[in-house]
Amino acid sequence: MRRLAAYLRSLDPRLPRSVWILNGGGLANAIGNGIAYPFIAIYLHEVRDFSLPTTGLVLAVVGGAGLVAGPLIGIVVDRIGGRATLAGALVLMAVGFGSFPLIREPWHAVLATAVAGVGNAGFWPSQSALLAGLAPQARRHGAFALQRVTRNLGIGLGGLVGGLIATTADPTSFTVLFLVDAASFLVFVAVLPLVPEPEISRDGEAVGAGGYVEVLRHRVFLGIVGLNVVFVAAGYAQFELLPVFAKTEAGVSELGIGVIFFINTVVIVLAQLPLAKALEGRRRMKALAAMTTLWASAWVVVLAGGAWLDAVAAVAVFALAAIVFGLGECFQGPVQGALVADLAPPHLRGRYMAVSTNSWDLGFLVGPAVGGFVLGAEPLALWPLAALTCLAAGALALTLERSLPRELRLTPA
């Protein structure tokens, strides 16, 4: 028992109180996101009768809007700080997702997701800049791991609740999902006054020096974010399409989809901090390669479930895929955000985080658009294609390792 207690104490990420408060607000927001997020594609396709390609394109608008707004957001974060930028981003997402019950035509969906996409473009760089500024450099991997835990815990709990609420037989049930999601963004806004703004130099010349020219000259950083585009497109974006595939190809119910997402969350919540601890002192890019291997395995499992099973049996197999995918996510959590923060000079942190967020936006632009068309043409072809792309990205991550500064190749111990 003493050894177990000592091990559990060793998992404490040893972070400042402000980081815990910030993640507490993120947890409340994530629960609302989880209630609506897994059911967006089902809502657009099953309730509003959009085709699968159109649904994929609508989901891609979030990434497209983020790509347009992202560079400006980086400048705003560096000028006025992460906290104020995050508050504005949360309000925009509340408006965007809160408008989903009004959607009747594809252009309505495009407008709502564009507003949400601009908010999303501000959400991640501002929150990441806050985390990087509030956590000591040696504990940043723990801060980003904790963010992943709270984010996924909220999404999983919300997904389970959303599965109990949502039913395509009653379109108003989706109205409840989106309104609760909108309210959760405002709850996060209410928490922000309790989080201090990190103290960094606000000298005009220091803040303005280099700007995006300096960022775009940083080849190693561009390699990291370029890889992340592939990670997102072949990984997270396809996990976003899993619910509509499960429902249309395997007859999985909304409750079953909620259970799948909840199981994915439980895995991340239980495994993230132990894996973050295990990765200390180990190669960062090898961890990303392990992530892609796990994701490729998950997509092979999805292929098998969709090809041979349906209903409850399919839920069990897709849940297994969600477990494997979640373990892969745990490898990225302590690596990606902390590495970007370590590469970024403090006075340009907002710009670096904005470009990093743009890599997620681009991945979510390409992934759903391509995945939606493949699902519409040949649903079973999507998963081997995604698996092969994941494996190729993992090989590129190992190749990029030699370009990293030696002091950043390992997760701090």
N, C-alpha and C positions, 0 to 999 in steps of 0.2 A: 504493500500500500504506500509505503514511504517513497519507493521509486516511482510509482504511478503519480503520486502527488508532486514529486519533484519534476517529473516530465511535464505535467500539466502547467506547473508554474513557469517552466521554460518556454512554453508557447506564448506567454504574455509578450505582445509586441513592444511593450515599454514605450508608449507614445504619450505625448502631452494631452492634457484634459481637452484642449480645444479640438484636437483631432477626433477624439471620441464624440464630442458634441456635434461636429460636422457630420460624422458618419451616422449619428443618431437621426439627424434630420434627413439624411439620405435614405435611411432605412424606412422611415415613414413614407417618403416619396416613392420608394421602390415597391412598397406594398400596393400602392395605387397603380403604379405602372404594371405590376404583375397581374392585377385584376383585369386589365384591358389588353396588355401587349400580346398574349398568346392568341387572342381572338380577333385581331384586326383583319388578317387575311380572310378568315372565315366570314366576318361581318361583310366585307366588301364583296366577296364571291357568292356567298350563300344568301345573304339578306338583301343586298343591293344589286345582285345579279350582274356583277362585273365579271368579265372573262378572266381566266387565270393570267394571261399576258398583261391585261389591263391592271389587274391587282398587283402584279409584280412591278409594273411601272409606277403605280401610285406609291407603293412602299419605297421605291427608289427616289422619289421626290425629296424625302427627308435628307438623304445623302446629297442630292443635287443642290438643295437650298443651303446646306451646310458648306459645300464647296465654295459657293458664291460669297456667303457671309463670313466664312472662317477667317480670312486674312484681316478683315476689319476688326473682328472680335479680338484677335491677338493684340492689336494696337490698343484697343480699349482696355484690355486687362492690364497691359503694361502702364497705361496712363492713369486709370482710376482705381485699379486694384481688382482682385478676384471676387471679393465679397459683393460689391455693388453690381458687377457684371453678372454674377451668378443669380442675384435677385431678379434682374431684368430678364434673364434667360428663362427662369422658372415661370414668370408671368406669361411670357410668350408661349411656352409649351402648354400652360393651363388653357390659354385661349385656343390654341391649335387643336389639341386633343378634345377639349370640351365642345368643339364645334362638330365633332364626328356624328352625333345624332342627327344633324341637319343635312347630311350628305344624301343626295338623291341621284346626282349625275356625276360622271367621272371628274368634271372640272371642279365640282364642289370638293371632292376628295383631294384633288391637286392643291387647291387653295388652302385647305385646312392643314394638309401635311407640309406645305411650304412654310406656313407660319410656325408649325411645330419644329420644322427643320432648322429654321433660323435660331429658334430657342435652343435646340439641341447643339447647334454650332457654338453657342455661348456657354452651355452647361458644362461640357467636359473640360475645355481649357481653363475656365475660371475655377472649377472645383479642383482640378489637378494642380493648378498654380497655388491654390490655397494649401492643399496637402503638402506640396513640395516645400512651401515656405514655413509651414507650421511644424513639420517633422524634421528632426536632425538628419543630416545626410546619411549617417550610418543606419538609421532606422526607417528610411524612406520605403524600402522594400516591404517592411512591416505595415506601414501606413497604407500602401496601395493594396497589400493583401487584405487588410481589414476592410478597405473600401469594397473589395470584391466579395468578401463574406457578407457584409451588410446589404450590398446591392442584390446579391443572389438570394439571400434569405428573404428579403422583401418580395422579390419577384416570384419566388416559389410559393410563399404563403399567399400572395395575391392571386397567383395562378390557380391555386386550389380553390380559393373563394370564388374566383371568376368562373371556374368550371361548374360550381354549384348554382351560379346565377344565370349564366348564358344559355340560351336555347334558341335555335333558329326558328322554332315554331312561334316564338314571341319576340319580335324585333325590339320591343321596348326594353327587354332585358339587357340589350347592348347599350341602351341609353344610360342605364344605371352604371354599367362598367365605365363608360367614358366620363361621366360626371364625377364619379368617385376618383378616377385618375386625375382629373383636373383639380379637384380639391386637394389632392396629395401634394401637388406642386406648391400650392399656397401654404400648406403646413410647413414645408421646407423653408419658404420665405420667412415665416414667423420665427424660425429657429436661428436664422443668420445673425441677428443682433448679438447673440451670445458668443459668436465666433470672432476673434480679433483679426484684423488685417495684418498679415506678416509685414514686419518692418524691413524694407529694402530701400536702397538709395532712390530718391525721387529727383535727383539732380537732372535738370533738363538735358544737358549734354550727354550724361551717362545713359539716360533712358533712350535717347534718340540715336545713340551711336550705332552705326551699322544697319539697324533695322532688319528688314527682310533680306537685304543683300547679304548680310552676314549669315543669316540662317541658311540661305540657299547655297552658300559657299561651303557649308559644312557637309561634306560628302558622306561621312560615316552616318550622320544623323539622317540624311536623305535615304541612305540604304536601309536603315532601320524602319523608317516610316513607309518606304516602298514595299518592304516585306509585309508590313502590317496590312497594307491594302489587300494583299493576297490572302493573308490569314483571315481577314474579315469576310472577304467575298466568298471564299471556299469553306469557311467555318461558320461564324456567327450568322451570316446572312442566310445560309441554308438551314440552320437550326430554326430560323424565323419562318421558313417555308414548310417545316416539318408538320405543323398542325393541319394545314390545308391538304397536304399529301396524305396524312394519316386519315383524315375524314373522308376524302374523296376516293382514295384508292383502297383503304382497308376498313372503312366503315367505323372508325373510332369515334365515340361520342365526345361531346364537349367536356364532360366530366373526366373521361379518360385522358383527354389532352391536358386538363388541369393536373391530373395525377402525374403524368409524364414530366411536366415542368416542375412540379413539386419535388419529385425524386431527384431531378437534376440539381435542384437547389440544395437539398439535404446533403448530397455528395459534396458540393462546394463548401457548404457551411462546416461540415465535419472534417474535410480534408485540407482546406486552404491553409490554415495556420500551421498544422503539422508539416505540410509540404513546404511552406515558406521557411520554416525552421530547418528542414532537411536540405533546402537549396543553399543555405548560407555557406559561403566558401566554395561553392561549385560554379561551373561554367554557365553563364547566362544563355548563350546561344545554343548550347546543348539542351538546355531546358526547353527552349522554343522548338527545337527539333523533336524532342519527346512529345510535346504538345501536338504537333502535326501528325505524328505517328498514331497517337490515340484518336485524333479526329478522323483520320482515314479509316481506322478500324470501326469507329462508330458508324460511318456512312455505309460500310459493308454490311453491318448489322441491319441498318435501316433498309437497305436493298433487299436483304433476305426476308425481313418482316413484310415489306410491301408486296413482294413477289408471291409469297406462299401462305400468308396468314391474314386473318381479319378479326374484327371485334376484340374480345378480351385477350385472345392469344397475341394479336398484334400489339395491344397495349403493353403486354409483358416484354415483347421484343424491343419495341420502341423505348420503353423505360430502360432496358439494358443499354441501348445506344445512348440514351441521355446520361446514364451513369458514366460511361466511358468518355463521352464528350465533356462532362463536367470535370472529370479528373484532368483532362487536357487543359481546360480553362485554368485550373489551379496552378499549372506550370507557368502560364503567362502572367498571372496576377502579380507576383512579386518581381517580375522581370521588366515588362514593357514600360510601364509608367515610371518606375524608378530609374531605369536606364535613360529615358528621355530627360527626366529631371536632372540627372547627373551630367548629361551632355550640354545642358542649357546654361548659359551665363545668367545670373539672377536678374539683370536688368532687361533681358530679352526672354524671360521665362514664358510670358504670355504668348509671344509670337511662336516660340518653339511648341508650346502646348497646342496652339491653334493649328499649326501645320500637322502635328500628331493627330489631332482630332479630325483634320481634313482627310487623313489616311483612312480613318474609320468611315467618314462620310463617303469617300470614293468607293470603299469596299461595299458599303450598304447601297450605293448607287448601282454598281456593276452586278453584285451578287443577286439581289432580288430580280433585277431586270432580266439577266441571263437565265437565272433559275426559273422564273415564271414562264419564259418562253419554252424552256426545255420541258417543264412540267406539262405545259399545254400540248406539246408535240409528242413526247415519249417520257412519261413520268419516271420510269425505272432507269432511264439513262442518266438522270441527274446525279445519282449517288456515286457511281463509279467515277464519273467525271470530277466530282468534288473531291473524292478520295485521292485520285492521282494528282490533282492540283495541290492538295495539302502536302503530300509527300515531296513534291518538287520544291515547295516553299521551305520545308524543313532542310532539304539539302542546301538550298541557298543560304539559309541561316548559318549553317556550319561554315560555309565558304566565307561569309562576311566576318566571321569571328576574328580573323587575323588582322582586319582593319581597325578593330576597336583598340583604344588606348589600353595598355596592359593593366592599369589600375582599375579599369572598369569591366574587365572580362569576367570577373567573379562577383557573385552576390556578396555584399559585405557580411562578415561573420561577427 
